[in-house]
């Protein structure tokens, strides 16, 4: 056995192994077993129960133990939720203290907590309201709070999102409604990746999207910032099909070739080279395999 693995069942499942889950779940244990132990190069042993998983009987016994372990985990979660619900129904506080409040011991039950106003934080909230009435923007509010040395509810300094979310939670503002549109964010991302591959800047992409009638989820039109946010959170391999991905890569190659050798015609890579690109990107073949063959690339294209 190349590496010792210790597993404890019933009370908990504790696996001393890289990337192994500690959840008492049949699904996660099966994933662990299939990933690390199915090929037989490593052996999994339940130390406390003296069960080896290299036999059908051992695997059956472990399956039974896992059923009870998962049941206990779920029952613990249900009891915890019920206890928290009971505390809140009784008028006490449980959980994170919201900004502008502080938790103190309840007069009738010292072990329970109730919320009272935090005068320092309430003054900050009142200041935000005053600034909002005079037309001060959220970014400027954050800058002024930082200049005064006011501590934020989290992090080292106030940011635009912190101020916005705080005012939203306090119902000082209402969230912007979602636009009614015939496309979703994935389709927008596909278009952005396509335009980016052609060499357009973020500002140009925003302008093209607005001219072609694309709408963001919120707001009236796309901006350079909103395009940058969508592009930064876009994983081409999860959004584009194998054909779209290859077309994007070919566009990038052709543009790079034109910049380096403007007088020479661009020669498309061979099917074998395109297959290698799909392998490296992690795409599955039409039959769910990991390795692409040139014939499969030709079929996709």
C-alpha positions as CSV (number, residue, x, y, z in Angstrom):
1,X,0.0,0.0,0.0
2,X,1.6,3.2,-1.2
3,X,-0.1,5.5,1.3
4,X,-1.9,4.8,4.5
5,X,-5.5,6.0,4.7
6,X,-7.5,6.0,7.8
7,X,-11.3,6.1,7.8
8,X,-13.8,6.3,10.7
9,X,-17.4,5.6,10.1
10,X,-20.6,5.9,12.3
11,X,-19.5,8.9,14.3
12,X,-18.0,10.6,11.3
13,X,-16.1,9.9,8.2
14,X,-12.6,11.2,8.4
15,X,-10.3,10.6,5.5
16,X,-6.6,11.6,5.7
17,X,-6.1,12.0,1.9
18,X,-5.6,14.9,-0.5
19,X,-8.9,16.5,-1.7
20,X,-11.0,14.0,0.2
21,X,-14.4,15.2,1.5
22,X,-15.2,14.9,5.2
23,X,-19.0,14.9,4.7
24,X,-20.9,11.8,5.9
25,X,-22.5,11.2,2.5
26,X,-22.8,8.0,0.5
27,X,-22.4,10.1,-2.7
28,X,-19.1,11.7,-1.6
29,X,-17.7,8.4,-0.3
30,X,-18.5,6.7,-3.7
31,X,-16.7,9.6,-5.5
32,X,-13.7,9.1,-3.1
33,X,-13.6,5.4,-3.8
34,X,-14.0,5.7,-7.5
35,X,-11.3,8.4,-7.7
36,X,-8.6,6.9,-5.5
37,X,-9.1,3.2,-4.8
38,X,-11.1,1.5,-7.6
39,X,-7.9,0.7,-9.7
40,X,-6.5,-1.3,-6.8
41,X,-3.2,0.5,-6.5
42,X,-4.3,1.9,-3.1
43,X,-6.3,0.1,-0.4
44,X,-8.9,1.6,1.8
45,X,-9.4,0.2,5.3
46,X,-11.9,1.1,8.0
47,X,-9.5,1.0,11.0
48,X,-12.1,1.1,13.8
49,X,-14.5,-1.5,12.3
50,X,-11.6,-3.7,10.9
51,X,-13.2,-3.7,7.5
52,X,-11.2,-4.0,4.3
53,X,-12.8,-2.7,1.1
54,X,-11.0,-5.2,-1.2
55,X,-13.9,-7.7,-0.9
56,X,-17.6,-7.6,-1.8
57,X,-18.5,-8.3,1.8
58,X,-16.4,-5.4,3.1
59,X,-17.9,-3.0,0.6
60,X,-21.4,-4.1,1.6
61,X,-20.7,-3.5,5.3
62,X,-19.3,-0.1,4.6
63,X,-22.4,0.7,2.6
64,X,-24.6,-0.1,5.6
65,X,-22.4,2.0,7.9
66,X,-22.6,4.9,5.4
67,X,-26.4,4.8,5.4
68,X,-26.5,5.3,9.2
69,X,-23.7,7.9,9.1
70,X,-25.6,10.0,6.5
71,X,-28.9,9.6,8.4
72,X,-27.2,10.9,11.6
73,X,-25.7,13.8,9.7
74,X,-29.1,14.8,8.2
75,X,-30.8,14.3,11.6
76,X,-28.2,16.6,13.2
77,X,-28.9,19.3,10.6
78,X,-32.7,19.0,11.2
79,X,-32.3,19.3,15.0
80,X,-30.0,22.3,14.6
81,X,-32.5,24.1,12.3
82,X,-35.3,23.4,14.7
83,X,-33.4,24.7,17.6
84,X,-32.5,28.0,15.8
85,X,-36.1,28.4,14.7
86,X,-37.3,27.9,18.3
87,X,-34.8,30.6,19.6
88,X,-36.0,33.1,17.0
89,X,-39.7,32.3,17.6
90,X,-39.1,33.0,21.2
91,X,-38.0,36.5,20.4
92,X,-34.2,36.1,20.9
93,X,-31.5,36.6,18.4
94,X,-29.3,33.9,16.8
95,X,-26.6,34.4,14.1
96,X,-24.6,37.3,12.8
97,X,-25.4,40.7,14.3
98,X,-26.6,43.2,11.6
99,X,-24.8,46.5,11.2
100,X,-26.3,49.1,13.5
101,X,-27.2,46.6,16.2
102,X,-25.3,44.8,19.0
103,X,-26.2,41.7,20.9
104,X,-26.6,41.7,24.6
105,X,-27.8,39.2,27.2
106,X,-31.6,39.0,27.4
107,X,-32.9,40.2,30.9
108,X,-35.2,37.2,31.3
109,X,-32.8,34.6,29.9
110,X,-29.0,35.4,30.3
111,X,-28.0,32.6,28.0
112,X,-30.0,34.1,25.1
113,X,-29.2,37.3,23.1
114,X,-31.4,40.2,22.1
115,X,-30.5,43.1,19.7
116,X,-30.2,46.7,20.8
117,X,-29.1,49.7,18.8
118,X,-25.4,50.4,18.4
119,X,-25.2,54.2,18.7
120,X,-21.9,54.6,16.8
121,X,-23.1,52.5,13.9
122,X,-26.6,54.1,13.9
123,X,-24.8,57.5,13.5
124,X,-23.1,56.1,10.4
125,X,-26.4,54.9,9.0
126,X,-28.0,58.4,9.6
127,X,-25.0,60.0,7.9
128,X,-25.5,57.8,4.8
129,X,-29.2,58.8,4.7
130,X,-28.2,62.5,4.9
131,X,-25.7,62.2,2.1
132,X,-28.2,60.3,0.0
133,X,-30.7,63.1,0.3
134,X,-28.1,65.6,-0.9
135,X,-27.3,63.4,-4.0
136,X,-24.0,61.9,-2.9
137,X,-23.2,58.8,-4.9
138,X,-22.3,55.4,-3.3
139,X,-18.7,55.6,-4.3
140,X,-18.3,59.0,-2.8
141,X,-20.0,57.8,0.4
142,X,-17.4,55.0,0.7
143,X,-14.6,57.5,0.1
144,X,-15.9,59.9,2.8
145,X,-16.3,57.1,5.4
146,X,-12.7,55.9,4.8
147,X,-11.4,59.5,5.1
148,X,-13.1,59.7,8.5
149,X,-11.6,56.5,9.6
150,X,-15.0,54.8,10.1
151,X,-14.6,51.0,10.5
152,X,-16.7,48.9,8.0
153,X,-18.7,45.9,9.1
154,X,-16.1,43.7,7.3
155,X,-12.8,44.1,5.6
156,X,-10.3,47.0,6.1
157,X,-12.2,49.8,4.3
158,X,-15.5,50.8,2.9
159,X,-16.2,49.9,-0.7
160,X,-19.0,50.8,-3.1
161,X,-20.5,47.3,-2.8
162,X,-20.4,47.4,1.0
163,X,-22.3,50.8,1.1
164,X,-24.8,49.7,-1.5
165,X,-25.5,46.3,0.2
166,X,-25.9,48.0,3.6
167,X,-28.4,50.6,2.2
168,X,-30.2,47.8,0.3
169,X,-30.5,45.7,3.5
170,X,-31.8,48.7,5.5
171,X,-34.4,49.3,2.7
172,X,-33.0,52.8,2.0
173,X,-33.0,51.8,-1.7
174,X,-34.7,49.2,-3.8
175,X,-32.7,46.9,-6.1
176,X,-32.9,47.6,-9.8
177,X,-35.3,45.4,-11.6
178,X,-34.2,42.8,-14.1
179,X,-34.6,43.6,-17.8
180,X,-37.1,41.6,-19.9
181,X,-34.9,40.2,-22.7
182,X,-34.9,37.3,-25.1
183,X,-31.4,36.2,-24.3
184,X,-29.5,35.2,-21.2
185,X,-26.1,35.9,-19.8
186,X,-24.5,32.8,-21.4
187,X,-25.6,34.1,-24.8
188,X,-24.2,37.5,-24.0
189,X,-20.9,35.9,-22.9
190,X,-20.7,33.9,-26.1
191,X,-21.0,37.1,-28.1
192,X,-18.5,38.9,-25.9
193,X,-15.9,36.1,-26.3
194,X,-16.5,36.2,-30.1
195,X,-15.9,39.9,-30.3
196,X,-12.9,39.7,-28.0
197,X,-11.3,37.1,-30.2
198,X,-11.6,39.5,-33.1
199,X,-9.6,42.0,-31.2
200,X,-12.2,44.5,-30.1
201,X,-11.6,46.5,-27.0
202,X,-14.0,46.4,-24.0
203,X,-15.4,49.8,-25.0
204,X,-15.9,48.7,-28.6
205,X,-17.6,45.5,-27.4
206,X,-20.0,47.5,-25.2
207,X,-20.8,49.8,-28.1
208,X,-21.5,46.9,-30.5
209,X,-23.7,45.1,-28.0
210,X,-25.8,48.2,-27.4
211,X,-26.1,48.9,-31.2
212,X,-27.2,45.3,-31.8
213,X,-29.9,45.5,-29.2
214,X,-28.3,43.3,-26.5
215,X,-29.4,44.2,-22.9
216,X,-27.6,43.6,-19.6
217,X,-29.4,41.9,-16.8
218,X,-29.7,45.2,-15.0
219,X,-29.3,48.8,-16.3
220,X,-30.1,50.5,-19.5
221,X,-27.0,49.5,-21.6
222,X,-23.7,47.8,-21.5
223,X,-20.7,49.7,-20.3
224,X,-17.0,49.0,-20.4
225,X,-17.1,48.0,-16.8
226,X,-20.0,45.6,-17.2
227,X,-18.4,44.0,-20.2
228,X,-15.2,43.5,-18.2
229,X,-17.1,41.9,-15.4
230,X,-18.8,39.4,-17.7
231,X,-15.6,38.6,-19.5
232,X,-13.7,38.1,-16.3
233,X,-16.3,35.6,-15.0
234,X,-16.5,33.8,-18.4
235,X,-14.9,30.3,-18.8
236,X,-14.9,29.7,-22.5
237,X,-14.8,25.9,-22.1
238,X,-18.0,26.0,-20.1
239,X,-19.9,28.5,-22.3
240,X,-18.8,27.6,-25.8
241,X,-19.4,24.3,-27.7
242,X,-16.3,22.6,-29.1
243,X,-17.1,24.1,-32.5
244,X,-17.4,27.6,-31.1
245,X,-14.3,27.2,-29.1
246,X,-12.3,26.1,-32.1
247,X,-13.7,29.0,-34.2
248,X,-12.6,31.4,-31.4
249,X,-9.1,29.9,-31.3
250,X,-8.8,30.1,-35.1
251,X,-9.9,33.7,-35.1
252,X,-7.2,34.5,-32.5
253,X,-4.5,32.6,-34.4
254,X,-5.4,34.4,-37.7
255,X,-5.3,37.8,-36.0
256,X,-1.9,37.0,-34.4
257,X,-0.6,35.8,-37.7
258,X,-1.8,38.9,-39.5
259,X,0.0,41.0,-36.9
260,X,3.3,39.1,-37.2
261,X,3.3,38.2,-40.9
262,X,0.8,40.6,-42.7
263,X,2.0,39.5,-46.2
264,X,1.7,35.8,-45.7
265,X,-1.6,34.0,-46.0
266,X,-2.9,32.3,-42.8
267,X,-2.8,28.5,-42.9
268,X,-5.3,26.8,-40.7
269,X,-3.9,24.2,-38.2
270,X,-4.4,20.5,-39.1
271,X,-7.2,18.5,-37.6
272,X,-4.8,16.7,-35.3
273,X,-3.6,20.1,-33.9
274,X,-7.2,21.2,-33.4
275,X,-7.9,17.9,-31.6
276,X,-5.0,18.6,-29.3
277,X,-6.5,22.0,-28.5
278,X,-9.8,20.4,-27.5
279,X,-7.9,17.8,-25.4
280,X,-6.0,20.6,-23.5
281,X,-9.2,22.6,-23.0
282,X,-10.9,19.5,-21.4
283,X,-13.7,19.0,-23.8
284,X,-15.4,15.6,-24.0
285,X,-15.8,13.9,-27.4
286,X,-19.3,13.3,-28.8
287,X,-19.2,9.9,-27.1
288,X,-18.0,11.2,-23.8
289,X,-14.3,10.3,-24.2
290,X,-11.4,12.5,-23.2
291,X,-9.2,12.1,-26.3
292,X,-10.2,13.7,-29.5
293,X,-9.3,12.2,-32.9
294,X,-9.0,14.2,-36.2
295,X,-12.1,12.5,-37.6
296,X,-14.2,13.7,-34.6
297,X,-12.9,17.2,-35.1
298,X,-13.9,17.1,-38.7
299,X,-17.4,15.9,-37.7
300,X,-17.8,18.8,-35.1
301,X,-16.5,21.4,-37.6
